[in-house]
Amino acid sequence: MVKNGQPYESTAAVLHQIVNERMHTNRAVLRGEAIRKLGSPFPGKNFAALYNTLPIYYPSEMWTCPTDEGEVVLCWMLPITAAEWQFLSEKGWSKFESLLDQAPFDLFDLDRPSLL
């Protein structure tokens, strides 16, 4: 998700690549996982990875989607900076999410500063 008025031309391609990769490996995207590739998911922006967390801005009843094979838990893929990725790698996702909870700015904003 991105802030209104900030569509980014590579967003669909980035998501498509992640979906294809996960389908081929039969591996789910997990809460607390950061997906990092070479380069930035959004060229020209200060992001190094996509962090996966609960879609907290939506009501909790929208966090899952029923399917014939069971419930699918939806996630929010938040772009994070290299410094944020490093913090996450060293301190873990629980401490990183504490930083997210205290963010003094809109996390959807692709022009946002780093949390660190």
C-alpha positions in Angstrom: 0.0 0.0 0.0 1.2 3.5 -0.7 -0.1 6.9 0.1 -2.8 8.4 -2.2 -1.3 10.1 -5.2 2.0 8.1 -5.0 1.5 5.2 -7.4 4.8 3.8 -8.4 5.3 2.2 -11.8 7.3 -0.8 -10.4 4.8 -1.8 -7.7 3.0 -4.4 -9.8 6.2 -5.8 -11.2 7.7 -6.2 -7.7 4.6 -7.9 -6.3 4.4 -10.2 -9.4 8.0 -11.2 -8.9 7.4 -12.1 -5.2 4.2 -14.0 -6.0 5.9 -16.0 -8.8 8.9 -16.8 -6.6 6.8 -17.9 -3.7 4.5 -20.1 -5.9 7.6 -21.9 -7.3 9.1 -22.5 -3.9 5.7 -23.2 -2.2 6.7 -20.9 0.6 4.4 -18.4 2.2 5.3 -14.8 3.0 5.5 -14.7 6.8 4.9 -11.9 9.3 8.2 -10.4 10.4 10.0 -11.4 7.2 11.8 -8.9 5.1 12.2 -9.6 1.4 15.4 -8.1 0.0 16.7 -8.2 -3.5 19.5 -6.5 -5.3 18.7 -2.8 -5.8 15.6 -1.0 -4.5 12.0 -2.2 -4.9 11.3 1.4 -5.8 14.1 3.0 -7.9 14.9 6.5 -6.8 13.5 5.9 -3.3 15.4 5.1 -0.1 14.1 1.6 0.3 16.0 -1.7 0.4 13.4 -4.3 1.3 9.8 -5.1 1.8 8.8 -5.9 5.4 5.7 -8.1 6.0 3.4 -7.4 8.8 -0.3 -7.4 9.7 -2.5 -4.8 7.9 -3.1 -2.9 11.1 -4.9 0.0 9.5 -7.8 -2.3 8.5 -10.3 -3.9 10.9 -9.0 -7.3 12.2 -11.8 -9.1 10.4 -10.2 -8.1 7.1 -6.8 -9.7 8.1 -7.8 -13.1 6.7 -9.5 -14.4 3.6 -11.4 -17.7 3.6 -10.6 -20.2 0.8 -11.6 -23.8 0.0 -8.3 -24.9 1.6 -8.5 -22.8 4.7 -7.9 -19.2 5.8 -5.2 -17.1 4.1 -3.6 -14.5 6.4 -3.1 -11.2 4.5 0.0 -9.1 5.0 1.1 -5.5 4.5 4.3 -5.2 2.6 6.0 -2.1 4.0 9.0 -0.7 2.2 11.9 -0.3 4.6 15.3 1.4 4.4 18.7 -0.3 4.6 19.1 1.0 8.2 15.6 -0.4 9.2 16.5 -3.7 7.5 19.8 -3.9 9.5 17.9 -3.1 12.8 15.3 -5.8 12.0 18.1 -8.3 11.2 19.9 -7.6 14.4 17.0 -7.0 16.9 14.2 -9.1 15.5 10.7 -8.3 14.2 9.1 -7.7 17.5 11.4 -4.8 18.4 11.1 -3.5 14.8 7.3 -3.5 15.1 7.7 -1.5 18.3 9.4 1.2 16.2 6.6 1.0 13.6 4.1 1.6 16.4 5.9 4.8 17.4 6.4 6.2 13.9 5.7 9.9 13.9 4.8 9.9 10.2 2.7 8.1 7.6 4.3 4.7 6.9 2.5 4.6 3.5 4.5 7.6 2.3 7.2 6.6 -0.2 9.0 9.9 0.7 9.0 9.1 4.4 12.3 9.3 6.4 13.9 6.3 8.0 12.7 5.2 11.5 16.3 5.3 12.5 
